[in-house]
Amino acid sequence: MPSRRYLQGVLLCAAVLAQGCAPLRTDFVKEPSAALPAVTDTASARYIQSELDLHPGQSGFRLLADGTNALMSRVALADHAERSIDLQYFIFDDDATGRLVAQRLMAAADRGVRVRILLDDFELSGKYALLDALNVHPNISVRVFNPFRARAAEPIKAIELLLEFRRLNRRMHNKSFIVDNDVAIIGGRNIGDAYFDADGTSNFRDLDVIAIGPVVAAASRTFDAYWNSDAAYPVAAFGLPRHPGRDLARTRAALAHHARQFAQSDYAQASLDELPGGATADRNGAWFWGSASLIADEPDKVHARDDPALRIVPRVRSLIADARQEVLLISPYFVPGDSGTRLLCDAVKRGTAVKVLTNSLASTDSTAAQAGYAHYRRALLACGVELYELRSARRRTRSAESGETWSATSLHAKAIVIDRTLVFIGSMNMDQRSRLLNTEMGAIVDSVGLAQAVADFFAQATESDRAYRVEWEPDSHRMVWMDGNGSATHFEPGAGVKRRLEATLLSLLPIEGLL
């Protein structure tokens, strides 16, 4: 009788051969590498050092709350790079902004800058040609984290996911963009139109920080740990034959063409109006200063080892447990579980005000996560936690590809403010997926200025015309959503019957550990 593993292998090989796909090789060469020393002899490096000299032992931060600024700051950093660029992302879309970033990385590599790109494999279908082409460049190396065993269309990947669910369900969710080992962008944004306010359909409200100082070296050490881990595979491990998409000259020309198109777009023209002095990373200015810690899950977390020592969640939970006056929590996917609910309710019992901003059912891009959150809403309200849900408002935006348009808004920022003094900004949601399955990272910063800036973001996002205040009516034993105009509804506002039914059905399934 064949073993289950044998049958799985036969099915997987049959699926791969049916699609003519390239399976993952085991004889590839994988050279270890490390972050290069920080640059010290450029105008940018001298400026950064002059700022650090005034704040010994501290790190400096600038908040990137605006999508246009977040994109153009990355472009500016890539354009100023002299020695190295390391970037690590869950998503790197092959769209207008993704191709723009790729073109600036290519231009940096042409100047002799070493570029290392580490991406999770879950969202890479249809994007391998671009990655293969970049990897051909002698100064660019691309690795894929926890990959599927074959490059295939989505239906085939779905089969493989079923066969290797325990491994493939665990993803690298980290996000960092490190230049010359002396400046980094850390936060919640991936690379793609929706994260930079450039999508014609739906855009995310998100947060990053530009960082200088000791926290950058810590981010580089984290990147190296993932880059050299046994879960990171060079794209060459797939052993695909060369094709036009991997021809360096053609790729360079195609990316340059896309960059010219982008420069002529309404989005690019609007960015000149919004950022007349250049992007935040393109100019001198004020920094928020404070001691900072870069925290990150260990790469081995992806190997299904439920070891708290591999996870950052205990560190983040301790911040909340130590709060004395106020906790502001921003999480687009908010599934606290029983332990998280107790943590927040215990804080309220100590006299700490706890306020949470998450998506509404109408604004979320994950109905399943919203269904998981709904299980804990009543208990959180009953103990005194304030809940705010982002409204599904449509606003005028300038798409990078289709001009001026109206797009929906969804929350994607992940941050926590403790007593208006400590701040956590990173990739981690307050849900079970971030706690147990995905790898995450972020910065904990002791800075009143940065804490106030994120608190201001929270205050603006929870204004009555942007978010609903959720309350519990003890008389009717029902939830009520207040819209700020004195109007209230007992049904999740803005969500149609179909979406409410979908959320209800999902809430009946035992899937919380996956959310």
C-alpha positions in Angstrom: 0.0 0.0 0.0 1.6 3.3 -1.1 2.3 5.8 1.7 0.3 9.1 1.9 3.5 11.0 1.3 4.2 8.9 -1.8 0.7 9.6 -3.1 1.0 13.3 -2.4 4.3 13.3 -4.4 2.7 11.6 -7.3 -0.2 14.0 -7.4 2.1 17.0 -7.1 4.4 15.7 -9.9 1.4 15.0 -12.1 0.1 18.5 -11.6 3.5 20.0 -12.3 3.9 18.0 -15.5 0.4 18.8 -16.7 1.2 22.5 -16.6 4.7 22.2 -18.0 6.1 24.0 -14.9 9.6 24.0 -13.5 9.9 22.2 -10.2 12.1 23.4 -7.4 15.6 22.1 -7.7 17.7 20.8 -4.8 21.1 21.2 -6.4 21.2 25.0 -6.6 24.0 27.2 -5.3 23.1 29.5 -2.4 25.9 31.8 -1.3 25.5 33.4 2.1 25.9 37.1 2.3 25.7 39.9 4.9 24.7 43.6 5.0 27.5 45.8 3.8 29.0 48.4 6.2 27.1 51.6 6.5 28.1 54.3 4.0 30.0 57.2 5.6 31.5 59.3 2.8 28.4 60.7 0.9 26.5 63.9 1.5 23.5 61.9 2.7 25.6 59.8 5.1 27.3 62.9 6.5 23.9 64.6 7.1 22.6 61.5 8.9 25.7 61.3 11.0 25.5 64.9 12.0 21.9 64.3 13.2 22.9 61.2 15.1 25.8 63.0 16.8 23.3 65.3 18.4 21.3 62.4 19.7 23.8 59.7 20.8 22.4 56.2 21.2 19.0 57.2 19.8 17.3 56.6 16.5 15.4 59.1 14.4 12.1 58.6 12.8 9.7 60.3 10.3 6.2 59.1 9.9 4.9 58.2 6.4 1.2 58.5 6.7 0.6 59.6 3.1 0.8 57.0 0.3 2.4 59.4 -2.3 5.1 60.4 0.2 5.7 56.7 1.1 6.3 55.8 -2.6 8.4 58.7 -3.5 10.5 58.4 -0.4 11.4 54.8 -1.5 12.2 56.2 -5.0 14.4 58.9 -3.4 16.3 56.5 -1.2 16.9 54.1 -4.1 18.2 57.0 -6.2 20.6 58.1 -3.5 21.9 54.6 -2.8 25.7 54.3 -3.1 26.5 50.8 -1.9 23.5 48.6 -1.1 19.7 48.2 -1.1 18.0 45.3 0.8 14.3 44.9 0.6 12.0 42.3 2.2 8.3 42.2 1.4 5.2 40.0 1.5 3.8 41.5 -1.7 5.7 43.2 -4.6 3.1 43.8 -7.4 3.9 44.0 -11.0 1.9 47.2 -11.5 2.6 50.8 -12.1 4.3 51.6 -8.7 5.9 48.1 -8.5 7.5 48.6 -11.9 8.6 52.1 -10.9 10.4 50.7 -7.8 11.9 47.9 -9.9 13.2 50.5 -12.5 14.9 52.5 -9.7 16.4 49.3 -8.3 17.7 48.5 -11.8 19.1 52.0 -12.1 20.9 51.7 -8.8 22.3 48.3 -9.8 23.6 49.9 -13.0 25.5 52.3 -10.8 27.2 49.4 -9.0 24.8 49.2 -6.0 24.3 45.7 -4.6 20.6 44.9 -4.5 19.1 42.0 -2.5 15.4 41.3 -2.9 13.6 38.8 -0.6 9.9 38.2 -1.2 7.4 35.8 0.1 6.2 33.3 -2.6 2.4 33.3 -1.8 1.5 36.3 -4.0 4.1 35.9 -6.7 2.0 34.1 -9.4 2.4 36.0 -12.7 5.4 38.0 -11.4 8.2 35.6 -11.8 9.2 37.0 -15.2 10.1 40.3 -13.7 12.0 38.7 -10.8 13.9 36.5 -13.2 14.9 39.4 -15.3 16.0 41.5 -12.3 18.0 38.5 -11.0 20.0 38.3 -14.3 21.6 41.6 -13.4 25.1 41.0 -11.9 24.3 43.3 -9.0 20.8 42.1 -8.2 20.0 38.9 -6.3 16.4 37.7 -5.8 15.3 35.1 -3.2 11.9 33.6 -2.5 10.8 32.7 1.0 9.1 29.4 1.8 8.3 28.7 -1.9 5.8 26.4 -3.5 7.6 23.5 -5.1 6.6 24.5 -8.7 5.8 27.7 -10.5 2.3 27.2 -11.7 -1.1 28.8 -12.2 -3.3 29.5 -9.2 -5.3 26.2 -9.5 -2.1 24.1 -9.4 -0.8 26.2 -6.5 -4.1 25.6 -4.7 -3.6 21.8 -5.0 -0.1 22.1 -3.6 -1.3 24.2 -0.8 -3.7 21.5 0.2 -1.0 18.9 0.0 1.5 20.9 2.1 -0.9 23.1 4.0 1.0 23.0 7.3 4.1 24.5 5.7 2.7 26.7 3.0 0.1 28.3 5.3 3.0 30.0 7.1 4.2 33.1 5.3 6.8 35.8 5.6 4.9 39.0 6.3 7.9 41.2 7.1 8.4 44.6 5.4 11.6 46.6 5.2 13.5 48.7 2.7 17.1 49.3 3.8 19.6 51.6 1.9 23.3 51.8 2.5 22.8 50.3 6.0 22.2 53.8 7.3 18.5 54.5 6.5 15.5 52.2 6.4 11.7 52.2 5.9 9.8 49.9 8.2 6.0 49.5 8.6 2.9 48.1 7.1 3.1 48.8 3.4 3.9 46.3 0.7 5.0 47.4 -2.8 2.0 48.0 -5.1 -0.5 50.6 -6.3 -3.0 50.0 -3.5 -0.4 50.8 -0.8 0.6 54.1 -2.3 -2.8 55.6 -3.0 -2.3 54.9 -6.8 -5.0 52.2 -7.4 -8.1 53.1 -9.4 -10.4 50.8 -7.3 -9.3 50.5 -3.7 -6.5 52.0 -1.6 -5.2 51.3 1.9 -4.7 53.7 4.7 -1.3 52.7 6.0 1.7 53.7 8.1 5.5 53.4 7.6 8.5 55.1 9.3 11.8 56.3 7.8 14.4 55.4 10.4 18.1 56.3 11.0 20.4 55.3 13.8 21.0 52.0 15.6 17.6 50.6 14.6 18.8 50.4 11.0 21.7 48.0 11.8 19.2 45.9 13.7 16.9 45.8 10.7 19.9 44.7 8.5 20.7 41.9 10.9 17.1 40.7 10.7 17.2 40.9 6.9 20.4 38.8 6.9 18.9 36.2 9.1 16.0 35.7 6.7 18.2 36.0 3.6 20.5 33.2 4.8 17.8 31.0 6.3 17.1 27.6 4.9 13.6 28.8 3.9 15.0 31.4 1.4 15.6 30.0 -2.1 17.3 31.8 -5.0 15.0 32.2 -8.0 17.6 30.1 -9.9 16.4 27.2 -7.8 13.5 26.9 -10.2 15.8 26.2 -13.1 13.6 27.8 -15.7 15.0 28.2 -19.2 15.8 31.7 -20.4 13.0 33.6 -22.2 12.5 37.1 -23.4 11.4 38.3 -20.0 14.8 37.5 -18.6 16.7 39.4 -21.2 18.3 42.2 -19.3 18.4 44.8 -22.1 14.7 44.3 -22.9 13.7 44.4 -19.3 15.7 47.6 -18.7 14.0 49.2 -21.8 10.6 48.0 -20.7 11.0 49.4 -17.2 12.3 52.7 -18.5 9.2 52.9 -20.7 6.9 52.3 -17.7 8.8 54.9 -15.7 8.3 57.5 -18.5 4.6 56.6 -18.6 4.4 57.0 -14.8 6.1 60.4 -14.9 3.4 61.6 -17.3 0.5 60.2 -15.2 -1.9 62.3 -13.2 -0.6 60.6 -10.1 3.0 61.8 -10.7 1.8 65.4 -11.5 -0.3 65.4 -8.3 2.7 64.3 -6.3 4.6 67.4 -7.4 1.8 69.5 -5.9 1.6 67.4 -2.7 5.4 67.3 -2.2 6.7 70.6 -3.6 10.0 70.2 -1.6 10.4 66.5 -2.5 9.6 63.4 -0.7 10.4 63.1 3.1 13.4 60.9 2.3 14.6 63.5 -0.2 15.2 66.4 2.1 16.6 67.4 5.5 14.1 68.1 8.3 12.9 67.3 11.7 13.1 63.8 13.2 11.3 62.2 16.1 14.1 60.9 18.4 14.1 58.1 21.0 15.6 54.8 22.0 14.3 52.1 19.7 14.2 48.3 19.4 13.8 46.4 16.2 11.9 43.2 17.0 11.3 40.4 14.5 10.1 36.8 14.6 12.8 34.2 13.9 12.7 32.8 10.4 12.3 29.3 11.9 8.8 30.2 12.9 7.8 29.3 9.4 8.7 25.7 10.1 5.6 25.1 12.2 7.4 25.2 15.5 5.1 26.6 18.1 7.9 28.1 20.2 7.2 31.4 22.0 10.9 32.2 21.8 10.6 32.5 18.0 7.8 35.1 18.2 7.5 38.8 18.9 4.0 38.7 20.2 5.0 38.2 23.9 7.0 41.4 23.6 4.1 43.4 22.1 1.7 42.0 24.7 4.0 43.2 27.5 3.7 46.7 26.2 -0.1 46.6 26.6 0.2 44.9 30.0 2.4 47.7 31.3 0.2 50.5 30.0 -1.1 52.8 32.7 -3.2 55.5 31.0 -4.0 54.7 27.4 -3.7 52.1 24.7 -4.4 53.1 21.1 -4.4 50.0 18.9 -4.6 50.1 15.1 -5.1 46.7 13.3 -6.9 46.1 10.0 -7.4 42.4 10.9 -8.4 42.3 14.6 -9.0 38.8 15.9 -7.8 39.1 19.5 -8.8 35.6 20.7 -9.7 34.9 24.3 -6.2 35.8 25.6 -6.1 39.1 23.7 -9.5 40.0 24.9 -8.5 39.3 28.5 -5.3 41.4 27.9 -7.3 44.4 26.8 -10.1 44.0 29.3 -7.5 43.7 32.1 -6.0 47.0 31.0 -9.4 48.6 31.3 -9.9 47.2 34.7 -6.6 48.9 35.8 -8.0 52.2 34.7 -6.4 52.3 31.3 -8.4 53.7 28.4 -8.2 51.2 25.5 -9.3 52.3 22.0 -9.2 50.1 18.9 -9.4 51.1 15.3 -10.1 48.3 12.8 -12.0 47.9 9.5 -15.7 47.7 9.2 -17.3 44.8 7.4 -17.9 47.2 4.5 -14.3 48.4 4.3 -12.3 45.2 5.0 -10.6 43.2 2.2 -11.0 40.1 4.4 -14.5 39.0 5.3 -13.1 36.0 7.1 -11.0 38.1 9.4 -14.0 40.3 10.1 -16.1 37.3 11.0 -13.4 36.3 13.5 -13.4 39.7 15.0 -17.2 39.7 15.4 -16.9 36.9 18.0 -15.1 39.2 20.4 -16.9 42.5 19.8 -19.5 42.1 22.5 -17.0 41.0 25.2 -14.7 43.9 24.4 -17.5 46.4 24.5 -18.9 44.9 27.8 -15.6 45.4 29.6 -15.1 49.0 28.4 -12.9 48.8 25.3 -13.8 51.5 22.7 -14.2 50.1 19.2 -14.0 52.2 16.0 -14.5 50.7 12.5 -13.3 52.5 9.4 -16.1 53.5 7.1 -16.2 52.4 3.5 -15.9 55.9 2.1 -15.2 56.5 -1.6 -12.8 59.4 -2.3 -11.3 61.0 -5.3 -7.8 59.7 -6.1 -5.4 59.8 -9.0 -4.6 56.3 -10.3 -1.1 55.7 -11.6 -2.6 54.1 -14.7 -6.2 55.3 -15.3 -6.1 59.0 -14.2 -8.5 60.7 -11.8 -11.0 58.2 -10.3 -13.0 57.4 -7.2 -11.7 54.6 -5.0 -12.7 52.9 -1.8 -10.6 53.0 1.3 -9.5 50.1 3.6 -7.4 50.2 6.7 -4.0 48.4 6.5 -1.9 50.3 9.1 -0.6 48.3 12.2 0.5 50.4 15.2 0.1 50.6 19.0 0.5 53.7 21.1 1.1 53.3 24.8 0.6 56.2 27.2 1.5 58.7 24.4 5.1 57.7 24.9 5.8 54.3 23.4 5.0 53.3 19.9 5.0 50.0 18.0 4.9 50.3 14.2 5.4 47.3 12.0 3.8 44.5 10.0 2.0 42.7 12.8 -1.8 42.6 13.0 -3.5 41.7 16.3 -4.8 38.4 15.0 -4.0 34.7 15.3 -2.3 34.5 11.9 0.3 37.1 13.0 0.7 35.5 16.4 1.1 31.9 15.3 1.6 31.5 11.5 3.2 34.5 9.8 6.6 36.0 10.5 6.4 39.6 11.5 8.6 42.5 12.4 8.4 46.1 13.7 10.0 48.8 15.8 9.3 49.8 19.4 10.1 53.4 19.9 10.3 55.5 23.1 9.4 58.9 21.6 6.7 61.3 22.8 6.8 63.1 19.4 6.3 59.9 17.3 3.7 58.7 19.7 1.7 61.9 19.3 2.0 61.7 15.5 0.5 58.2 15.5 -2.1 59.3 18.0 -3.0 62.1 15.7 -3.4 59.6 12.9 -5.7 57.6 15.1 -7.7 60.6 16.0 -8.2 61.7 12.4 -9.1 58.1 11.3 -11.7 57.8 14.0 -13.5 61.1 13.3 -17.2 60.6 13.0 -17.2 61.1 9.2 -14.5 58.5 8.8 -15.3 55.8 11.3 -18.2 54.3 13.2 -18.2 54.1 16.9 -19.5 50.7 17.9 -21.5 50.4 21.1 -23.6 47.8 23.0 -27.2 48.5 23.9 -27.9 46.6 27.1 -31.7 47.1 26.9 -32.0 45.6 23.4 -28.9 43.3 23.8 -27.8 44.4 20.4 -24.8 46.1 18.8 -25.2 49.6 17.5 -23.1 51.5 15.0 -23.0 55.3 15.5 -22.1 57.5 12.5 -21.6 60.8 14.3 -24.7 62.5 12.9 -26.9 61.1 15.6 -27.9 58.2 13.3 -27.5 54.6 14.5 -28.0 51.2 13.0 -28.2 47.7 14.3 -26.8 46.2 11.1 -23.2 46.5 10.0 -23.4 49.7 7.9 -22.4 49.9 4.3 -22.2 46.1 3.9 -24.8 44.5 1.7 -26.9 41.5 2.5 -24.5 39.2 0.6 -21.5 40.3 2.5 -23.3 40.1 5.9 -24.5 36.6 5.0 -20.9 35.6 4.0 -19.5 36.9 7.3 -22.2 35.1 9.3 -21.5 31.8 7.5 -17.7 32.2 8.0 -18.2 32.9 11.7 -19.7 29.4 12.1 -16.6 27.7 10.8 -13.7 26.6 13.1 -11.1 28.7 11.3 -10.0 31.3 13.9 -6.5 29.8 14.1 -6.0 30.6 10.4 -7.2 34.3 10.6 
